[in-house]
Amino acid sequence: MSDMQELEFAKLDINDNGMEYLRWVTDIEIALTAHGITATIQGLNPDHLAKLSTAKKAQALSLMRRHMDTSLPWEYMSIKDPRELRVALEAHFGNIQDTILPDLKKKWNDLRFLDFKTVAEYNSIRRFFA
């Protein structure tokens, strides 16, 4: 993995707590489709997966790792199959409820608070819905 190669899209950042994971997965799927190697990450039947060449799997794995945060490849270095890497990353980042929902709830409460002119008005209405 050379940093000299130009990235096709933004890396998967470990510091964003999975907020950009869905964007990254979509970008990976588009890039693999463009290279004609989408089958390497899809859950196809075992016979079809066995027919995929190791060169195609290596190309997909290289593309995926090149677009990951620099600390993530070390964590997933033992994974040699692009499908297994995708499943492992999905297990790590894929639960939207744990990553996005708390932040969205906070933003929703802040937004609702802005609808009122005073804190007292907000508190008086809030008692009815608590």
LINTAMO-V247527 format. One record per residue. N is the residue number from 1. RES is the residue in one letter. SS is DSSP state (helix for helix, strand for strand, loop for the rest). PHI is phi in degrees with one decimal (999 if undefined). OMEGA is omega as a letter, one per 20 degrees, with the letter a starting at -180 (NA if undefined). Layout:
n,res,ss,phi,omega
N,RES,SS,PHI,OMEGA
N,RES,SS,PHI,OMEGA
This chain:
n,res,ss,phi,omega
1,M,loop,999,a
2,S,loop,-105.0,r
3,D,loop,-75.6,a
4,M,loop,-71.7,r
5,Q,loop,-73.9,a
6,E,loop,-75.7,r
7,L,loop,-77.9,r
8,E,loop,-82.0,r
9,F,loop,-158.4,a
10,A,loop,-67.3,r
11,K,loop,-71.0,r
12,L,strand,-75.6,a
13,D,loop,-97.0,a
14,I,helix,-71.9,a
15,N,helix,-82.5,a
16,D,helix,-92.1,r
17,N,loop,57.2,r
18,G,loop,84.6,a
19,M,loop,-62.8,a
20,E,loop,-102.3,a
21,Y,helix,-60.8,a
22,L,helix,-63.0,r
23,R,helix,-63.6,a
24,W,helix,-63.8,r
25,V,helix,-61.2,r
26,T,helix,-62.4,r
27,D,helix,-62.8,r
28,I,helix,-62.6,a
29,E,helix,-61.6,r
30,I,helix,-65.1,a
31,A,helix,-64.9,r
32,L,helix,-67.2,r
33,T,helix,-64.5,r
34,A,helix,-62.3,r
35,H,loop,-88.0,r
36,G,loop,74.7,a
37,I,loop,-129.0,a
38,T,helix,-62.7,a
39,A,helix,-61.0,a
40,T,helix,-69.2,a
41,I,loop,-112.6,a
42,Q,loop,-85.6,r
43,G,loop,-83.8,a
44,L,loop,-89.0,r
45,N,loop,-67.4,a
46,P,helix,-59.3,r
47,D,helix,-64.0,a
48,H,helix,-68.5,r
49,L,helix,-64.7,a
50,A,helix,-66.5,a
51,K,helix,-76.8,r
52,L,loop,-68.3,a
53,S,loop,-73.0,r
54,T,helix,-66.6,r
55,A,helix,-65.5,r
56,K,helix,-67.2,r
57,K,helix,-63.8,r
58,A,helix,-65.2,r
59,Q,helix,-64.0,r
60,A,helix,-66.1,r
61,L,helix,-62.8,r
62,S,helix,-62.6,r
63,L,helix,-62.7,a
64,M,helix,-64.7,a
65,R,helix,-68.5,r
66,R,helix,-64.9,a
67,H,loop,-103.2,r
68,M,strand,-116.9,r
69,D,loop,-53.9,a
70,T,loop,-61.9,r
71,S,loop,-84.0,a
72,L,helix,-67.9,a
73,P,helix,-57.7,r
74,W,helix,-66.9,a
75,E,helix,-68.1,a
76,Y,loop,-113.5,a
77,M,loop,-64.8,a
78,S,loop,-74.3,a
79,I,loop,-82.9,a
80,K,loop,-108.5,a
81,D,loop,-117.7,a
82,P,helix,-62.0,r
83,R,helix,-65.3,r
84,E,helix,-64.0,r
85,L,helix,-63.6,r
86,R,helix,-62.4,r
87,V,helix,-64.1,r
88,A,helix,-65.1,r
89,L,helix,-67.1,r
90,E,helix,-65.1,r
91,A,helix,-65.2,a
92,H,helix,-78.6,a
93,F,helix,-111.0,a
94,G,loop,-74.3,a
95,N,loop,-82.7,a
96,I,helix,-63.3,a
97,Q,helix,-57.5,a
98,D,helix,-77.3,a
99,T,helix,-97.6,a
100,I,loop,-97.8,a
101,L,helix,-57.6,r
102,P,helix,-59.1,r
103,D,helix,-66.3,r
104,L,helix,-65.5,r
105,K,helix,-62.8,r
106,K,helix,-63.8,r
107,K,helix,-63.9,r
108,W,helix,-63.8,r
109,N,helix,-63.0,r
110,D,helix,-64.5,r
111,L,helix,-65.6,r
112,R,helix,-63.3,r
113,F,helix,-63.1,a
114,L,loop,-69.0,r
115,D,loop,-72.9,a
116,F,loop,-107.5,a
117,K,loop,-80.1,a
118,T,loop,-133.4,r
119,V,helix,-66.3,a
120,A,helix,-61.4,r
121,E,helix,-64.4,r
122,Y,helix,-61.7,a
123,N,helix,-64.3,a
124,S,helix,-67.7,r
125,I,helix,-74.6,a
126,R,helix,-63.6,r
127,R,helix,-60.5,a
128,F,helix,-73.7,a
129,F,helix,-108.3,a
130,A,loop,-78.9,NA
